[in-house]
Amino acid sequence: MAESVVLLGFWASPYALRVPIALAEKGVEFEYKEQDLSSKSTLLLQSNPIHKKVPVLIHNERPICESLIIVQYIDEVWTDGSSLMPKDPYQRANARFWADYIDKKVIGTSARIWKSKGEAKETAKKEFIECLKLLEGELGDKPYFGGDTFGFVDVAFSAYCCWFYSLEIEGNFKMEEECPKLMEWVKRCMERESVSKALPDQHKIYDYLGHLKKRLGLE
C-alpha cells in the first residue's frame, strides 16, 4: 500500500507553512489541500475536532494536529537526511523552548502591531523588537538556530518571514536596522528551496492583511 501524506493548510498561516518546509527538508512528497477558514471543510472538522484549525497532517489516514507537534512527528517518522531536532536531550529541550517562545510571545506580540493604533501600537512594536533581539542573541554567530544545520527552531521561525514586510509597514520600522544578524539569517533561510518554495510573496501577505483588517473592522 502506497504511503498517504495529506496536508490541510491555509496559504497565509505561519503555523501551517511550517509543515511543507519540514516535509521538503525530509524529501517527503505530499498532497496539499487548501482550506477556507471562513467555511471549514468536513475533512478539517473531522481531522481536528478539538481546535478545528490548520495545519493538520494526515499520514496514512491518521491526523496529527498542531504545527510544532507535526514538525516533530515528521522528524521522527522520516529519518532520511539531517535531523531537525538535536540529538542531545538538553539541546532538544532548548529548541522546544524557543519554538514555544516564538508561538506564545513573538507571533502574539506582532499581531498587536497591526491590530492596534497610537500608543498601543508603539508599545507592541517595542515589545516585538525586544523579542527579536532576544532571538538574535540566541542565534549568536551561528548560521542557523540549529547550529551548522537548519533545524527545528529554524523551521518554526522561518515560516513567519513572509509576514515581516507587513509588520515593518504597519509598525513603521526596519528590521534590518534593529536586528541585522537576524535578517542575515532570514536571507540564508530564503536561499533554501524548502523555505522559498513554501512561503508566499510578502506583498501578497500585505494585501491579505489589508483585507483581514477591513473584515475585522480595524480600518
N, C-alpha and C positions, 0 to 999 in steps of 0.2 A: 504493500500500500504506500502510495506516494505521501510524503510529508506535506501537511497543510499548514500554511502560515498566513494569517489574515490580520491586517491592522485596521482598526476603526479609529479614525483621527479627524482633526479639523486643521486646515492648512495654516491658520494663524496662531495656533496654540503652541506656546513654547514647551508645554508639557508633552503634547503629542509629538512634537518634532524631535524629541529625544530618541524616540523609538526607531525611526528609519535611519538615524545616524548610527545607533548601536548595531542595528541589523546589517548596515552596509560595512561597518568595521569588521563584522564577522563573516561577511560574504554570503549572507542569507537572503535568498530570494523570497518575496512575499507578495501577496495581493493586497492592494490598498483600497479601502472603501471610505470615501469622504462622507462625513456626517453633517447633516443640517441640524444645528443645535437649537434652532427655533421650533423644529418639528422632529423630535428624536425618533429614530427608526426602531422598529420592533427588535431587530438584532441587537442594537445598543442596549435597549432596556432589558432584554433578556440576558445579555452578557454581563452587564454591570447593574444589577437591580438595586444595589445599595446606594451608590452615589449617582448613577445614571450619567456618567461623564466619560469623555475621552481622555486619554487613549485606552483602548482595550486591545490586547494582543490575543488572538485566538489561535492556539497551537494544537493542531490535531483535534479541533472542536472543543478544546478546553480553554476558557477565558482566563486571562491574567490581567488584573487592573492595577492602576496607579503607576505613573511613569517610572519612578525610581525603582520600584519593585520589578517592573517589566525589564528595565535595563539590567538589573542584577540577574534576573531569570535568563535573559539572553546570554549573558556572560557565562553562566553555569551550564546551560544546555549545549551551546555551540562553542566548543573548546578550541577549535582551529584558530590559528593566529594568536595575536597578543591578547592577554587577559586584560579586561577593563579594570578589574579590581586588583589591588596589590595582594601579594601572597602573605605578607606579614599581617597578623591579626590586628596589631596596633594601627598600622597604616590603613587597613580596611576600615577600622572604626573611625579614623580621622577623615577618610574620604566620605563616609556616610554622614559625618558631622557637617562637613562643608556643603555637601549636596542638600542636606536638610536646611542649612542656613540660607542657601540660595532660594529654596522654596518658601520658607517661612518669613525671611527678612527682606532679601533683595527684591524678589518679584512683587511681594506685597507692598513694599515701600515705593517701588517705581510706579505702581498703579495709582498711588495717591498723587503723583505729579500731574497726570492727565485728568484725574477726577476732581481736582481741587483748584481753587483760584486764590490770588492775593497772597497773604501771609502764610496760609496753609500750604500753598504750592511751594513757596520758598523753603518752608520747613521740610517738606517732603524731599525737595531737591537736595538740600543739605544732608539729610539722613541717607539718601540714596548714594551720594558721593562718598560719604563716610563708609558705607557698606562696600563700595567698590574698592576703596583704599585698603580696607581690611583684606579683601580678596587678593588685591595686588601684593600685599605683604605676604600672604600665604603662598602666592605664586613665586615670589622672590626672583631669583635669576634662572629658575628652571624654564625650559621651553614649554612645558605643559604642567598642569597641576599634578599629573601622574608621573612627573619627573621627565625622563627622556622619551617616554611613550605617552600617547594620547589615552587618557583613562576615564574613569567613572565621573569625576568632577568635571572634566573637560566636556564630556557628553552632556552632563546636566546643565552646564552654563552656556556652552556654545549654541545650544538650541534657542537661546534668548537673544543672540547677537543681532538678529534681523529687526528687533524692536529698538535698538539703541538710537538709530536715526530719529525715530519719532519722539523718543524721550528727550533727545537733545533739543529738538524744536519746541516741544511742549515746555521744557524747563529752561530754555534759553541758556544753554551751556555747552561746552565742548568736552567730550570725554577724553580726547587725546591730550588736552591741556591738563586735565585733572589727574588722569591715570595713564601716562604714556606707556608704561610696561604692560599694562593690561590690554591696551589697544594693539600692541605688538603681538600679544597672544591671540587676539581676535584675528589678526591678519594671518597668523600661522594656521589657525583653525580653518579659515576660509580657503586656504590652499589645499586642504584635504577634500578629496572628492566626496567623501561621506557627508561632510558638512555643507559644502557649496551646492550639492545637488538636492539636499533635503530642505534647505531654507528658502523661503520665498523672497522676492525682491523687497528691499526695505521701503521703497516708495509705495509699493502695493500695501504694505503694512500700514503706512501712514494714511493712505486713502481709507483703508478699513477702519482705522481708529477714528477718523472723522465721522464716518457713518455710525460707528458704535456710540460716539458721544452724542450725536443727534438722537439716536434711538433711546438713549438713557436720559435725555433731557439736560445734558451738560453744556449745551451751546445755545 
